[in-house]
Amino acid sequence: MDERLYWIWLQLVFGCGTRAAARALEAMPPRQLYEARPEQLEPLFGKKERDKMNGVTLEEPRRILARAGRLGCSVLTPEEEGYPDSLRHIYSPPAALYVYGDRQAVCHQPAFAVVGPRAPSEYGLRAARFFAQGLAARGAAVISGLAVGIDAQAHTAALDAGGVTVGVLGCGLDVDYPTENRALKRRIADHGGAILTEYPFGTPALPCFFPPRNRLISGLGRGVLVVEATLKSGTLITAGQAVQQNRDVFVVPGDIFSEFSQGIQLLLRQGAKPVAKPEEILEDYPDYQPAPPAKLEESGAGQMTLADAPAKKRKAAPDYLGERQKAVYEALSAECKTVDQLAEETALAIGDVLAALTELEIYGLAEPHPGRLYSLA
C-alpha cells in the first residue's frame, strides 16, 4: 500500500495549517491512526474528531493520487526524501505537498522569500525586480506567493536571471487563480522551478487559506525580504511567521511618507535588517559563498570584462529615466567600466554618475562588480 494515502487521509481529516494534525501524529503515525480500533482512539480524540476520522476513507486519497499522476504532479509527504527539510519543523508541517514542475526546486538552498502587496508602487515593482534578479543570478532560489504585483514581479525577475523560483499557492494546483498569472505558472514549471501547495486538487482560493499558505512561503527560505507593506498588509503576516520560524527578515527602505512604507517602518522598529542590494542579504550567510552572476577576468589590456556570460544588448532607454540616468545608461556596455570612465564619457560629475548608477541598479538596468566597476544588467 502506498503510504502517501494515509498522509493524504490525515490531511483531509484534520485540514491544512492547524495543530490538529500535529497533535494526532504525536499519538501514532497516519497508517496506525487509520487502522486504529475505536477503543484506541477514544482516549485520544473527541467525538467530533473520531466521527470525522471514521467518515473519511482511502477512496478520496486514491483519487487525489490518480489525478496527480494524470497531471504530472508530485505528492510529497514527510516520510519521503524529497520533502523539504526546511518545512519539517515549522508550525503544523504539511502532511502532503502537491508539486507541479521540478520537485527538486522546493529543496533548493539557499532560498529567500520576496513578498509585498498586490497593488504596489512603481518603486516597489522596480525594487522587487532588482532584488529577485540579483538573488537568482547568484544561485539563490526566489520564493513567493504567485499573486499579482510584487509576487509576480519577483518570479518573473528570477526567471529572467536564469534562476530557480517557487510559487506557493493558497488553493489546489488545478485551480486557475489568479488567472493573470496563468502563463507565469507554466513558465515557472517549464524552466526548472515549481508550483507548490498543501491544498488538495479542487480547493478554491478562499481568503482564509492564504494566512496558512504564508507560513510555507516564509518556511521554505532562509529569510524573507519585504519590499513594501502597509500596516494592514497580509505581507506583515508572512514577516511575523518568519520570526516565529527563526527566519531572518529583511526590508527595502522606502519613502517615509508613503503608505507602502508604514509596514516597513514597523518591521524596522522590530529589528528587521534594511538592505539596499542583494549582496547585503547574502553576506549574512557565511556558510553560503555565492558565485558572481558572471565570472570576471582580466583582458590583455588590463580591462575587466564579463567572461562566460551571454552578450548583453542595450535596450532603448526607458521613458521613466531622467536625463542624467539616461546618459549614464547609454554609456554602459557589456564590458565593465569604471566610474571615472563613465564620468568622462557623459561629461557628468562623479557624484552625479554615482547617484545615477544607484538608481539604475534599483531599476535593474546596471550591474555592480568588485572594484567599483559597472556594466549593463
Long-range contacts (C-beta under 8 A, 24 or more apart in sequence): 1-31, 2-65, 3-30, 3-31, 3-77, 3-79, 4-61, 4-65, 4-75, 4-77, 4-80, 4-96, 5-58, 5-61, 5-62, 5-65, 6-30, 6-31, 6-33, 6-34, 6-58, 6-61, 7-77, 7-78, 7-79, 7-95, 7-96, 8-60, 8-61, 8-64, 8-65, 8-75, 8-77, 8-95, 8-96, 8-200, 9-34, 9-56, 9-58, 9-60, 9-61, 10-95, 11-94, 11-95, 11-96, 11-198, 11-200, 12-56, 12-60, 12-61, 12-200, 13-49, 13-52, 13-53, 13-56, 14-49, 14-95, 16-92, 16-94, 16-198, 16-199, 16-209, 16-212, 17-92, 17-198, 17-209, 17-211, 17-212, 17-213, 17-215, 18-92, 18-212, 19-91, 19-92, 20-49, 21-92, 21-95, 22-92, 22-93, 30-95, 34-58, 64-200, 64-201, 67-174, 67-201, 68-98, 68-201, 71-100, 71-173, 71-174, 71-201, 72-100, 73-98, 73-99, 73-100, 73-173, 74-98, 74-99, 74-100, 74-103, 75-99, 76-103, 76-106, 82-106, 82-107, 84-220, 86-111, 86-219, 86-220, 86-221, 86-222, 87-216, 87-219, 87-220, 90-215, 90-216, 90-219, 90-245, 91-215, 91-241, 91-244, 91-245, 92-212, 92-215, 94-198, 94-216, 95-198, 96-198, 96-200, 97-196, 97-197, 97-198, 98-172, 98-173, 98-196, 98-197, 98-198, 98-199, 98-200, 98-201, 99-194, 99-195, 99-196, 100-173, 100-185, 100-189, 100-194, 100-195, 100-196, 101-188, 101-189, 101-190, 101-192, 101-193, 101-194, 101-195, 102-189, 102-192, 102-193, 102-194, 103-194, 105-141, 105-164, 105-165, 105-166, 105-192, 105-193, 105-194, 106-166, 106-194, 106-196, 106-220, 108-141, 108-164, 108-166, 109-141, 109-222, 109-288, 110-139, 110-140, 110-141, 110-221, 110-222, 110-282, 110-285, 110-288, 111-140, 111-141, 111-142, 111-143, 111-166, 111-220, 111-221, 111-222, 112-140, 112-141, 112-142, 112-143, 112-221, 112-222, 112-223, 112-224, 112-225, 112-281, 113-142, 113-143, 113-144, 113-217, 113-218, 113-220, 113-221, 113-223, 113-224, 113-225, 113-238, 113-242, 114-142, 114-143, 114-144, 114-150, 114-151, 114-154, 114-224, 114-225, 114-227, 115-144, 115-145, 115-150, 115-151, 115-154, 115-217, 115-224, 115-225, 115-226, 115-227, 115-235, 115-238, 115-239, 116-149, 116-150, 116-151, 116-226, 116-227, 116-228, 116-229, 116-235, 117-149, 117-150, 117-228, 117-229, 117-230, 117-233, 117-235, 117-260, 118-147, 118-148, 118-149, 118-150, 118-151, 119-148, 119-149, 120-149, 120-150, 120-153, 120-227, 120-228, 120-260, 121-228, 121-258, 121-260, 122-320, 123-228, 123-254, 123-255, 123-260, 123-362, 124-149, 124-150, 124-227, 124-228, 124-252, 124-254, 124-260, 125-149, 125-150, 125-153, 126-362, 126-363, 126-364, 127-227, 127-228, 127-252, 127-362, 128-153, 128-154, 128-157, 128-227, 129-153, 129-154, 129-156, 129-157, 129-364, 130-157, 130-277, 130-278, 130-361, 130-362, 130-363, 130-364, 131-225, 131-227, 131-252, 131-275, 131-277, 131-278, 131-281, 132-157, 132-158, 132-161, 132-165, 133-157, 133-158, 133-160, 133-161, 133-364, 133-377, 134-161, 134-277, 134-278, 134-279, 134-293, 135-163, 135-278, 135-281, 135-282, 136-161, 136-162, 136-163, 136-164, 136-165, 137-161, 137-162, 137-163, 137-293, 138-278, 138-279, 138-282, 138-290, 138-291, 138-292, 138-293, 139-163, 139-290, 139-291, 140-282, 140-290, 141-165, 141-166, 141-221, 142-166, 143-168, 143-217, 143-220, 143-221, 144-168, 144-217, 145-169, 145-170, 145-210, 145-213, 145-214, 145-217, 146-178, 146-181, 146-184, 146-185, 146-195, 147-178, 147-181, 148-178, 148-180, 148-181, 150-227, 150-228, 152-180, 152-181, 152-184, 155-184, 155-188, 155-193, 156-184, 157-364, 158-193, 159-187, 159-188, 159-191, 159-193, 161-293, 164-192, 164-193, 165-193, 166-193, 166-194, 166-195, 166-196, 166-220, 167-193, 167-194, 167-195, 167-196, 168-196, 168-197, 168-213, 168-216, 168-217, 168-220, 169-195, 169-196, 169-197, 169-199, 169-205, 169-213, 170-197, 170-199, 170-205, 170-206, 170-209, 170-210, 170-212, 170-213, 171-197, 171-199, 171-203, 171-204, 171-205, 171-206, 171-209, 172-197, 172-199, 172-200, 172-201, 172-202, 172-203, 172-204, 173-197, 173-201, 174-201, 174-202, 175-202, 175-203, 175-204, 175-205, 177-204, 177-205, 178-205, 196-220, 210-234, 211-237, 214-238, 214-241, 215-241, 215-245, 218-242, 218-245, 218-247, 219-245, 219-247, 221-247, 222-247, 222-248, 222-285, 223-247, 223-248, 223-249, 223-250, 223-281, 223-284, 224-248, 224-249, 224-250, 225-250, 225-251, 225-252, 225-275, 225-281, 226-250, 226-251, 226-252, 226-263, 226-264, 226-267, 226-272, 227-252, 228-252, 228-254, 228-260, 228-261, 228-263, 228-264, 229-260, 229-262, 229-263, 229-264, 229-266, 229-267, 230-259, 230-260, 230-262, 230-263, 231-259, 231-262, 231-263, 231-266, 233-263, 235-263, 236-263, 236-266, 236-267, 239-267, 239-272, 243-270, 248-273, 248-284, 249-273, 250-274, 250-275, 250-280, 250-281, 251-275, 252-276, 277-361, 277-368, 292-369, 293-367, 296-336, 296-369, 296-370, 303-335, 303-336, 304-335, 304-336, 304-369, 304-371, 304-373, 305-335, 305-336, 306-334, 306-335, 306-336, 306-375, 309-334, 312-375, 312-376, 312-377, 314-376, 318-363, 318-365, 320-363, 321-363, 324-348, 324-352, 324-355, 324-356, 325-356, 325-359, 325-360, 327-356, 328-353, 328-356, 328-357, 328-360, 328-366, 329-356, 329-360, 329-365, 329-366, 332-360, 332-365, 332-366, 332-374, 332-375, 332-376, 333-375, 333-376, 334-375, 334-376, 335-375, 336-369, 336-373, 336-374, 336-375, 337-373, 337-374, 337-375, 338-371, 338-372, 338-373, 338-374, 339-372, 339-374, 342-374
